[in-house]
């Protein structure tokens, strides 16, 4: 079937139903009646020869075909949107839009305050949604436009994903004040004799510091594995466990606990942070502006302190 015989508005409805999981919410989102949405879905079903969505309880669940075409549909809609809004202009002072940024949780406390201060001063009607993206889905989300940009460590991605190194961090060790075996300095032997906290979102597997220790045939005892550095810092303040973590985040989250912040007793690779975006927004003025704001906020943090 030639594209000239297809109503492109149907794909806007398709995306809305996919995102909302409901004809009712899709109609509210698009400011259309439910019968209008249902009629559009009927035409789409006829076009594809597939139900596209199956009702389960109160949710419209996408079929395998719907899942397979959602990303190409999103990319095409974003391309039309960029064309119609004009690629040659973006005025942050008057723009009304929301950017979506994937961000490592450890960067949120240090990066978001200066970034939001810049938006408040220069773009009063621009909103920001920050989320954590699974690294395996990072490329597809950037391609689909569900993410405008992302900040993460160096990740192997295809040439369609652009990236730039925008900052670096060090690894430090936290121990409570008056720790009986850890003083103002920390050597490798003393470090290995302690019981440790490992912060990870994964259920099992070593931490980044364990890889460096293993290169030397060394191993530490992980007494506690948990998901959040805030909780780990609190445990450190009340026990003799020690914790390795990124320095910038340590400086922020440790303010209320007053733990010692010590240099890691082994040369560790720097933790590089990279800004990612898709090639199809390489020259989009709005995305360029967003990347500039992120870079300026990141540079304003200065170098890591160790």
C-alpha positions as CSV (number, residue, x, y, z in Angstrom):
1,X,0.0,0.0,0.0
2,X,1.3,3.4,-0.9
3,X,1.8,5.9,1.9
4,X,-0.4,8.4,0.1
5,X,-3.4,6.2,1.0
6,X,-2.6,6.1,4.7
7,X,-3.8,8.7,7.3
8,X,-0.7,9.5,9.3
9,X,-2.8,10.6,12.2
10,X,-3.6,7.0,12.8
11,X,0.0,6.4,14.0
12,X,-0.3,9.2,16.5
13,X,-3.3,7.4,17.9
14,X,-1.3,4.1,17.8
15,X,1.5,5.7,19.9
16,X,-0.9,7.2,22.4
17,X,-2.7,3.9,23.0
18,X,0.7,2.1,23.3
19,X,2.0,4.7,25.8
20,X,-1.2,4.9,27.9
21,X,-2.3,1.3,27.7
22,X,-5.9,2.6,27.6
23,X,-8.3,4.0,25.0
24,X,-9.8,6.2,27.7
25,X,-6.4,7.7,28.7
26,X,-5.4,8.0,25.0
27,X,-8.5,10.0,24.3
28,X,-7.8,12.3,27.2
29,X,-4.2,12.7,26.1
30,X,-5.2,13.6,22.5
31,X,-8.4,15.5,23.5
32,X,-10.5,13.3,21.3
33,X,-13.6,11.2,22.1
34,X,-13.3,7.6,22.9
35,X,-15.3,6.6,19.8
36,X,-12.9,8.5,17.7
37,X,-10.0,6.6,19.2
38,X,-11.8,3.3,18.8
39,X,-12.6,4.1,15.2
40,X,-8.9,5.0,14.5
41,X,-7.8,1.7,16.1
42,X,-10.3,-0.2,13.9
43,X,-8.7,1.3,10.8
44,X,-5.3,0.5,12.0
45,X,-6.3,-3.1,12.7
46,X,-7.7,-3.3,9.2
47,X,-4.5,-1.8,7.7
48,X,-2.2,-4.2,9.5
49,X,-4.4,-7.3,9.6
50,X,-3.7,-7.6,13.3
51,X,-5.6,-6.6,16.5
52,X,-2.5,-4.6,17.6
53,X,-3.9,-4.4,21.2
54,X,-5.7,-7.0,23.3
55,X,-7.8,-6.0,26.3
56,X,-6.7,-7.7,29.6
57,X,-8.7,-6.4,32.6
58,X,-8.5,-2.7,32.1
59,X,-5.3,-2.5,30.1
60,X,-4.8,-2.6,26.3
61,X,-1.8,-5.0,25.9
62,X,0.2,-4.6,22.6
63,X,0.5,-7.7,20.4
64,X,3.9,-8.8,19.1
65,X,3.4,-6.9,15.9
66,X,2.6,-3.7,17.8
67,X,5.8,-4.1,19.8
68,X,7.8,-4.6,16.6
69,X,6.6,-1.4,14.9
70,X,6.4,1.0,17.8
71,X,10.0,2.2,17.6
72,X,9.9,2.9,13.8
73,X,6.6,4.6,14.3
74,X,8.0,6.8,17.1
75,X,11.1,7.7,15.0
76,X,9.0,8.7,12.1
77,X,6.7,10.8,14.2
78,X,9.6,12.6,15.9
79,X,11.1,13.2,12.4
80,X,7.8,14.8,11.2
81,X,7.5,16.8,14.4
82,X,11.0,18.2,14.0
83,X,10.3,19.1,10.4
84,X,7.0,20.9,11.2
85,X,8.3,22.8,14.2
86,X,11.2,24.1,12.3
87,X,14.7,22.7,12.7
88,X,16.3,26.2,12.4
89,X,15.0,27.7,15.7
90,X,14.6,27.0,19.4
91,X,13.9,29.8,21.8
92,X,14.3,28.6,25.3
93,X,12.8,31.7,26.8
94,X,9.4,31.0,25.2
95,X,9.6,27.2,24.5
96,X,7.0,25.0,26.1
97,X,8.2,21.4,26.2
98,X,9.6,18.6,28.3
99,X,13.0,17.0,27.9
100,X,13.7,13.5,29.1
101,X,17.1,12.7,30.4
102,X,18.5,9.3,31.5
103,X,20.9,9.9,34.3
104,X,23.0,7.7,36.6
105,X,21.5,8.0,40.1
106,X,24.8,8.9,41.6
107,X,24.9,12.0,39.5
108,X,21.5,13.3,40.4
109,X,22.4,15.1,43.7
110,X,25.3,17.0,42.2
111,X,24.1,17.6,38.6
112,X,20.4,18.4,39.0
113,X,20.7,21.5,41.2
114,X,22.9,23.5,38.8
115,X,21.0,22.2,35.8
116,X,17.6,23.2,37.1
117,X,19.0,26.6,38.1
118,X,20.0,27.1,34.5
119,X,16.6,26.1,33.2
120,X,14.9,28.3,35.8
121,X,16.9,31.3,34.7
122,X,16.8,30.7,30.9
123,X,13.8,28.5,30.1
124,X,11.0,29.1,32.5
125,X,8.5,26.8,30.6
126,X,10.9,24.0,29.9
127,X,10.4,20.9,32.1
128,X,12.8,18.1,32.7
129,X,12.0,14.4,33.4
130,X,14.9,12.4,34.8
131,X,14.9,8.6,34.8
132,X,17.2,5.7,34.9
133,X,17.5,3.7,31.6
134,X,18.5,0.1,31.3
135,X,21.8,0.1,29.4
136,X,20.5,-2.6,27.1
137,X,17.6,-0.3,26.1
138,X,19.6,2.9,25.9
139,X,20.2,2.9,22.1
140,X,16.6,2.0,21.3
141,X,15.2,4.6,23.6
142,X,17.4,7.3,22.1
143,X,16.4,6.2,18.6
144,X,12.7,6.2,19.4
145,X,12.9,9.6,21.0
146,X,11.6,8.5,24.4
147,X,15.0,9.8,25.6
148,X,16.4,13.1,24.4
149,X,19.8,12.4,25.9
150,X,21.5,10.2,28.5
151,X,24.5,10.4,30.8
152,X,26.3,7.1,31.7
153,X,29.7,5.5,31.7
154,X,31.2,4.5,28.4
155,X,28.8,2.0,26.8
156,X,29.4,0.1,23.5
157,X,26.8,1.4,21.1
158,X,26.4,1.6,17.4
159,X,27.5,4.6,15.3
160,X,24.0,6.0,15.3
161,X,24.6,7.0,18.9
162,X,26.8,10.1,19.4
163,X,28.6,10.6,22.7
164,X,31.0,13.0,24.3
165,X,33.0,12.6,27.5
166,X,31.8,15.4,29.8
167,X,33.3,14.7,33.2
168,X,35.2,12.3,35.4
169,X,35.1,11.1,39.0
170,X,37.3,9.2,41.4
171,X,36.7,6.3,43.8
172,X,37.0,7.0,47.5
173,X,36.5,5.0,50.7
174,X,34.2,5.9,53.5
175,X,34.7,4.9,57.1
176,X,33.2,6.2,60.3
177,X,34.9,8.7,62.5
178,X,36.7,7.0,65.3
179,X,36.9,3.7,63.4
180,X,39.2,1.5,65.5
181,X,41.4,0.4,62.6
182,X,41.1,3.2,60.0
183,X,42.9,6.4,60.7
184,X,43.4,9.5,58.6
185,X,45.1,7.4,55.9
186,X,44.3,4.0,54.5
187,X,46.7,1.5,53.1
188,X,45.8,-1.5,51.0
189,X,46.5,-4.0,53.8
190,X,44.2,-2.2,56.2
191,X,41.5,-1.8,53.6
192,X,41.5,-5.5,52.8
193,X,41.3,-6.4,56.5
194,X,37.9,-4.6,56.9
195,X,34.4,-5.8,56.2
196,X,32.8,-4.0,53.2
197,X,29.6,-2.8,51.7
198,X,28.9,-3.2,48.0
199,X,26.2,-1.0,46.5
200,X,24.8,-2.5,43.3
201,X,21.4,-2.7,41.5
202,X,22.3,-6.2,40.4
203,X,21.5,-9.2,42.6
204,X,24.9,-10.8,42.3
205,X,28.3,-10.3,40.8
206,X,31.4,-8.2,41.8
207,X,31.6,-4.4,42.0
208,X,33.9,-2.2,39.9
209,X,36.5,-2.1,42.7
210,X,36.6,-5.9,42.9
211,X,37.7,-6.1,39.3
212,X,40.8,-4.0,40.1
213,X,41.5,-6.0,43.2
214,X,41.3,-9.3,41.2
215,X,43.9,-8.1,38.8
216,X,46.3,-8.3,41.7
217,X,44.9,-11.6,43.0
218,X,43.3,-9.8,45.9
219,X,39.8,-10.2,47.4
220,X,37.8,-8.4,50.1
221,X,34.9,-9.6,52.2
222,X,31.6,-8.1,51.3
223,X,29.5,-8.2,54.5
224,X,26.6,-6.2,53.1
225,X,25.2,-5.9,49.6
226,X,22.5,-3.2,49.1
227,X,21.1,-1.0,46.4
228,X,21.5,2.6,47.6
229,X,24.5,4.7,48.6
230,X,22.5,6.7,51.1
231,X,21.6,3.6,53.1
232,X,25.2,2.4,52.8
233,X,26.6,5.7,54.1
234,X,24.3,5.5,57.1
235,X,25.4,1.9,57.8
236,X,29.0,3.1,57.7
237,X,28.3,5.8,60.2
238,X,27.0,3.3,62.7
239,X,29.3,0.3,62.2
240,X,32.9,-0.6,61.3
241,X,32.0,-1.5,57.7
242,X,33.7,0.5,55.0
243,X,32.4,1.6,51.6
244,X,33.9,2.4,48.2
245,X,31.9,4.9,46.1
246,X,32.2,7.7,43.5
247,X,33.7,10.8,45.2
248,X,31.3,13.5,44.0
249,X,28.3,11.6,45.3
250,X,30.2,10.8,48.5
251,X,30.7,14.6,49.1
252,X,27.0,15.2,48.8
253,X,25.4,12.2,50.5
254,X,27.9,12.1,53.4
255,X,27.2,15.6,54.6
256,X,24.7,14.5,57.2
257,X,26.7,11.5,58.3
258,X,30.2,13.0,58.7
259,X,32.1,9.8,57.7
260,X,35.8,10.0,56.8
261,X,36.4,10.2,53.1
262,X,39.7,8.6,52.2
263,X,41.6,8.0,49.0
264,X,41.2,4.5,47.6
265,X,44.4,2.6,48.5
266,X,45.0,1.4,45.0
267,X,45.3,3.2,41.6
268,X,41.8,3.0,40.2
269,X,40.6,4.0,36.6
270,X,38.7,7.2,36.6
271,X,35.0,7.0,36.3
272,X,34.2,8.7,33.0
273,X,30.8,10.1,32.4
274,X,29.6,10.4,28.8
275,X,26.7,12.4,27.3
276,X,24.7,10.3,24.7
277,X,22.3,11.4,22.0
278,X,21.0,10.0,18.7
279,X,22.3,10.9,15.3
280,X,18.8,12.0,14.2
281,X,18.9,14.9,16.7
282,X,22.6,15.8,16.0
283,X,21.6,19.2,14.5
284,X,18.3,19.7,16.2
285,X,18.5,23.1,17.9
286,X,16.4,22.0,20.9
287,X,18.6,19.0,21.6
288,X,21.7,21.0,21.0
289,X,20.5,23.5,23.6
290,X,19.8,20.7,26.1
291,X,23.2,19.2,25.6
292,X,24.8,22.7,26.1
293,X,22.9,23.1,29.4
294,X,24.0,19.6,30.7
295,X,27.6,20.3,29.7
296,X,27.7,23.7,31.4
297,X,26.1,22.3,34.6
298,X,28.6,19.4,34.6
299,X,31.6,21.7,34.0
300,X,30.3,23.9,36.9
301,X,30.9,21.0,39.3
302,X,34.6,21.3,38.8
303,X,37.0,18.4,39.0
304,X,36.7,15.7,41.6
305,X,38.3,16.7,44.8
306,X,40.7,13.9,45.6
